[in-house]
Amino acid sequence: MYFEDAVDTQPLGCGRDMQIALTTNGLVILALGMTPAALMSLCVSVFGG
């Protein structure tokens, strides 16, 4: 609607190493989001509170 038509219509892609890094990052964020108490206790022990 507000954008011009694309000049290049090829889909974006990345290498296998980037896919592994993004998947690992997403899983870690998901795990830490499901157990925030463990993350908070780790931060308190590291930074001394």
Residue frames as qw, qx, qy, qz and C-alpha x, y, z in Angstrom:
[[0.000, 0.887, 0.462, 0.000, 0.00, 0.00, 0.00],
 [0.117, -0.974, 0.117, 0.157, 2.68, 2.49, 1.02],
 [0.527, -0.478, 0.580, 0.397, 5.66, 0.59, -0.35],
 [0.469, 0.577, -0.460, -0.485, 6.98, 0.32, -3.86],
 [0.984, 0.118, -0.058, -0.119, 7.07, -3.06, -5.56],
 [0.671, -0.528, 0.449, 0.262, 10.14, -5.13, -4.79],
 [0.406, 0.712, -0.493, -0.291, 12.92, -5.15, -7.35],
 [0.250, 0.318, -0.913, 0.052, 14.39, -8.42, -6.10],
 [0.786, -0.241, -0.079, -0.564, 11.85, -11.15, -5.33],
 [0.634, 0.156, -0.734, 0.187, 14.27, -13.80, -4.06],
 [0.705, -0.665, -0.217, -0.118, 13.55, -15.01, -0.51],
 [0.102, -0.801, 0.516, -0.285, 16.03, -14.08, 2.19],
 [0.949, -0.069, -0.299, 0.072, 18.32, -16.82, 3.40],
 [0.229, -0.811, 0.506, -0.183, 21.13, -17.42, 5.85],
 [0.445, 0.390, -0.803, 0.063, 23.75, -20.06, 6.52],
 [0.752, -0.298, -0.587, -0.027, 23.41, -23.10, 8.73],
 [0.455, -0.061, -0.514, 0.724, 25.56, -21.53, 11.46],
 [0.187, -0.173, 0.092, -0.962, 23.26, -18.52, 11.69],
 [0.686, -0.294, -0.434, -0.505, 20.21, -20.79, 11.88],
 [0.698, -0.211, -0.611, 0.309, 21.80, -22.72, 14.75],
 [0.233, 0.037, -0.364, 0.901, 22.71, -19.50, 16.57],
 [0.384, -0.228, -0.093, -0.890, 19.20, -18.06, 16.23],
 [0.749, -0.281, -0.540, -0.262, 17.56, -21.32, 17.29],
 [0.591, -0.141, -0.581, 0.542, 19.80, -21.60, 20.34],
 [0.024, 0.118, -0.214, 0.969, 19.15, -17.98, 21.24],
 [0.553, -0.282, -0.286, -0.730, 15.39, -18.45, 20.95],
 [0.761, -0.267, -0.592, -0.004, 15.42, -21.59, 23.11],
 [0.434, -0.065, -0.502, 0.745, 17.51, -19.91, 25.81],
 [0.197, -0.174, 0.062, -0.963, 15.19, -16.89, 25.88],
 [0.687, -0.293, -0.445, -0.494, 12.19, -19.22, 26.08],
 [0.702, -0.210, -0.615, 0.291, 13.74, -21.20, 28.96],
 [0.262, -0.023, -0.391, 0.882, 14.70, -18.06, 30.89],
 [0.356, -0.233, -0.141, -0.894, 11.27, -16.57, 30.29],
 [0.734, -0.317, -0.523, -0.295, 9.57, -19.65, 31.71],
 [0.741, -0.435, -0.378, 0.344, 11.75, -19.66, 34.84],
 [0.158, 0.822, -0.098, 0.538, 12.44, -16.02, 35.72],
 [0.658, -0.736, 0.118, -0.105, 13.10, -16.85, 39.39],
 [0.891, -0.112, 0.147, 0.416, 16.23, -18.80, 38.48],
 [0.484, 0.576, 0.081, 0.654, 17.51, -15.89, 36.40],
 [0.244, -0.864, 0.036, -0.439, 16.79, -13.39, 39.16],
 [0.801, -0.577, 0.137, 0.082, 18.54, -15.51, 41.81],
 [0.806, 0.161, 0.125, 0.556, 21.55, -15.86, 39.52],
 [0.227, 0.739, 0.039, 0.633, 21.69, -12.08, 39.02],
 [0.508, -0.819, 0.071, -0.258, 21.40, -11.46, 42.76],
 [0.882, -0.356, 0.147, 0.272, 24.21, -13.91, 43.52],
 [0.681, 0.357, 0.125, 0.627, 26.47, -12.44, 40.82],
 [0.131, 0.671, 0.013, 0.730, 25.90, -8.77, 41.60],
 [0.352, -0.157, -0.666, 0.639, 25.43, -9.25, 45.37],
 [0.242, -0.522, -0.309, -0.758, 22.24, -7.86, 46.66]]
